[in-house]
Amino acid sequence: MSIFEGVMLICFGASWPISILKSIRVKDVTGKSPLFLVIVAVGYVSGIVHKVLYSLDWIIILYIVNLIMILTDLTLYIHYSRKNRIQPVC
């Protein structure tokens, strides 16, 4: 277990709730990149796989929590981008 890996995941994880709350509050995802979100999610999945195969410890919980948050943000992106596209123009 590396304390530095834990600190990195905590720091990265601190940004996702802010992003999620902003999406929910303003109901707009302009400026967000779904490709970026998917790339980061793949990174978290890779970290989880590494932990399971080579170094299982409590840090895996941080990877899982971060993955859940990024998938939540991606789900909000999909939801609000579809919702904003189908609104009629007055």
LOKE-159717 format. One record per residue (C-alpha): x, y, z; residue number from 1; residue in three letters. Coordinates in nm, 4 decimals. Layout:
// LOKE-159717
<rec px="X" py="Y" pz="Z" n="NUM" res="ALA"/>
...
//
This chain:
// LOKE-159717
<rec px="0.0000" py="0.0000" pz="0.0000" n="1" res="MET"/>
<rec px="0.1250" py="0.3441" pz="-0.0879" n="2" res="SER"/>
<rec px="0.0127" py="0.6464" pz="0.1082" n="3" res="ILE"/>
<rec px="0.0847" py="0.8546" pz="-0.2025" n="4" res="PHE"/>
<rec px="-0.1588" py="0.6484" pz="-0.4097" n="5" res="GLU"/>
<rec px="-0.4234" py="0.7053" pz="-0.1440" n="6" res="GLY"/>
<rec px="-0.3616" py="1.0807" pz="-0.1335" n="7" res="VAL"/>
<rec px="-0.3774" py="1.0994" pz="-0.5141" n="8" res="MET"/>
<rec px="-0.7121" py="0.9183" pz="-0.5215" n="9" res="LEU"/>
<rec px="-0.8533" py="1.1352" pz="-0.2425" n="10" res="ILE"/>
<rec px="-0.7460" py="1.4524" pz="-0.4263" n="11" res="CYS"/>
<rec px="-0.8890" py="1.3334" pz="-0.7580" n="12" res="PHE"/>
<rec px="-1.2014" py="1.2123" pz="-0.5809" n="13" res="GLY"/>
<rec px="-1.2614" py="1.5520" pz="-0.4224" n="14" res="ALA"/>
<rec px="-1.3315" py="1.7064" pz="-0.7631" n="15" res="SER"/>
<rec px="-1.6048" py="1.4645" pz="-0.8746" n="16" res="TRP"/>
<rec px="-1.8735" py="1.5619" pz="-0.6198" n="17" res="PRO"/>
<rec px="-1.8278" py="1.9255" pz="-0.7221" n="18" res="ILE"/>
<rec px="-1.8716" py="1.8359" pz="-1.0886" n="19" res="SER"/>
<rec px="-2.1740" py="1.6162" pz="-1.0153" n="20" res="ILE"/>
<rec px="-2.3451" py="1.8801" pz="-0.8008" n="21" res="LEU"/>
<rec px="-2.2859" py="2.1474" pz="-1.0649" n="22" res="LYS"/>
<rec px="-2.4459" py="1.9292" pz="-1.3322" n="23" res="SER"/>
<rec px="-2.7477" py="1.8622" pz="-1.1117" n="24" res="ILE"/>
<rec px="-2.7836" py="2.2256" pz="-1.0071" n="25" res="ARG"/>
<rec px="-2.7588" py="2.3897" pz="-1.3504" n="26" res="VAL"/>
<rec px="-2.8906" py="2.0937" pz="-1.5542" n="27" res="LYS"/>
<rec px="-2.6383" py="2.1728" pz="-1.8250" n="28" res="ASP"/>
<rec px="-2.3254" py="1.9846" pz="-1.9250" n="29" res="VAL"/>
<rec px="-2.1814" py="2.2332" pz="-2.1702" n="30" res="THR"/>
<rec px="-1.8037" py="2.2176" pz="-2.1579" n="31" res="GLY"/>
<rec px="-1.7838" py="1.8624" pz="-2.0251" n="32" res="LYS"/>
<rec px="-1.6156" py="1.6002" pz="-2.2371" n="33" res="SER"/>
<rec px="-1.7632" py="1.2506" pz="-2.2380" n="34" res="PRO"/>
<rec px="-1.4408" py="1.1197" pz="-2.3910" n="35" res="LEU"/>
<rec px="-1.2435" py="1.2578" pz="-2.0970" n="36" res="PHE"/>
<rec px="-1.4866" py="1.0992" pz="-1.8510" n="37" res="LEU"/>
<rec px="-1.4573" py="0.7609" pz="-2.0250" n="38" res="VAL"/>
<rec px="-1.0755" py="0.7801" pz="-2.0317" n="39" res="ILE"/>
<rec px="-1.0648" py="0.8571" pz="-1.6592" n="40" res="VAL"/>
<rec px="-1.3114" py="0.5736" pz="-1.5901" n="41" res="ALA"/>
<rec px="-1.0869" py="0.3330" pz="-1.7828" n="42" res="VAL"/>
<rec px="-0.7977" py="0.4496" pz="-1.5658" n="43" res="GLY"/>
<rec px="-0.9920" py="0.3758" pz="-1.2475" n="44" res="TYR"/>
<rec px="-1.0953" py="0.0328" pz="-1.3806" n="45" res="VAL"/>
<rec px="-0.7283" py="-0.0381" pz="-1.4556" n="46" res="SER"/>
<rec px="-0.6369" py="0.0596" pz="-1.1004" n="47" res="GLY"/>
<rec px="-0.9042" py="-0.1743" pz="-0.9633" n="48" res="ILE"/>
<rec px="-0.7831" py="-0.4627" pz="-1.1797" n="49" res="VAL"/>
<rec px="-0.4247" py="-0.4023" pz="-1.0674" n="50" res="HIS"/>
<rec px="-0.5306" py="-0.4036" pz="-0.7032" n="51" res="LYS"/>
<rec px="-0.7274" py="-0.7269" pz="-0.7447" n="52" res="VAL"/>
<rec px="-0.4494" py="-0.9071" pz="-0.9317" n="53" res="LEU"/>
<rec px="-0.1319" py="-0.7784" pz="-0.7657" n="54" res="TYR"/>
<rec px="-0.1804" py="-0.5660" pz="-0.4577" n="55" res="SER"/>
<rec px="-0.5163" py="-0.6065" pz="-0.2847" n="56" res="LEU"/>
<rec px="-0.5545" py="-0.3556" pz="-0.0021" n="57" res="ASP"/>
<rec px="-0.8005" py="-0.0951" pz="0.1241" n="58" res="TRP"/>
<rec px="-0.6995" py="0.1552" pz="-0.1483" n="59" res="ILE"/>
<rec px="-0.9255" py="-0.0399" pz="-0.3858" n="60" res="ILE"/>
<rec px="-1.2190" py="0.1228" pz="-0.2037" n="61" res="ILE"/>
<rec px="-1.0971" py="0.4658" pz="-0.3179" n="62" res="LEU"/>
<rec px="-1.0745" py="0.3428" pz="-0.6771" n="63" res="TYR"/>
<rec px="-1.4285" py="0.2046" pz="-0.6578" n="64" res="ILE"/>
<rec px="-1.5727" py="0.5221" pz="-0.5016" n="65" res="VAL"/>
<rec px="-1.4018" py="0.7369" pz="-0.7668" n="66" res="ASN"/>
<rec px="-1.5275" py="0.5075" pz="-1.0439" n="67" res="LEU"/>
<rec px="-1.8844" py="0.5330" pz="-0.9117" n="68" res="ILE"/>
<rec px="-1.8596" py="0.9122" pz="-0.9063" n="69" res="MET"/>
<rec px="-1.7183" py="0.9353" pz="-1.2593" n="70" res="ILE"/>
<rec px="-1.9879" py="0.7009" pz="-1.3900" n="71" res="LEU"/>
<rec px="-2.2484" py="0.9168" pz="-1.2141" n="72" res="THR"/>
<rec px="-2.1048" py="1.2253" pz="-1.3851" n="73" res="ASP"/>
<rec px="-2.1088" py="1.0442" pz="-1.7215" n="74" res="LEU"/>
<rec px="-2.4697" py="0.9367" pz="-1.6651" n="75" res="THR"/>
<rec px="-2.5658" py="1.2970" pz="-1.5887" n="76" res="LEU"/>
<rec px="-2.3837" py="1.4071" pz="-1.9039" n="77" res="TYR"/>
<rec px="-2.5844" py="1.1625" pz="-2.1148" n="78" res="ILE"/>
<rec px="-2.9128" py="1.2530" pz="-1.9437" n="79" res="HIS"/>
<rec px="-2.8786" py="1.6306" pz="-1.9671" n="80" res="TYR"/>
<rec px="-2.7276" py="1.6349" pz="-2.3160" n="81" res="SER"/>
<rec px="-3.0249" py="1.4335" pz="-2.4484" n="82" res="ARG"/>
<rec px="-3.2744" py="1.6400" pz="-2.2523" n="83" res="LYS"/>
<rec px="-3.1303" py="1.9684" pz="-2.3799" n="84" res="ASN"/>
<rec px="-3.1278" py="1.8464" pz="-2.7412" n="85" res="ARG"/>
<rec px="-3.4955" py="1.7555" pz="-2.7591" n="86" res="ILE"/>
<rec px="-3.6371" py="2.0762" pz="-2.6156" n="87" res="GLN"/>
<rec px="-3.8388" py="2.2655" pz="-2.8779" n="88" res="PRO"/>
<rec px="-3.7166" py="2.6062" pz="-2.9892" n="89" res="VAL"/>
<rec px="-3.9746" py="2.8796" pz="-2.9199" n="90" res="CYS"/>
//
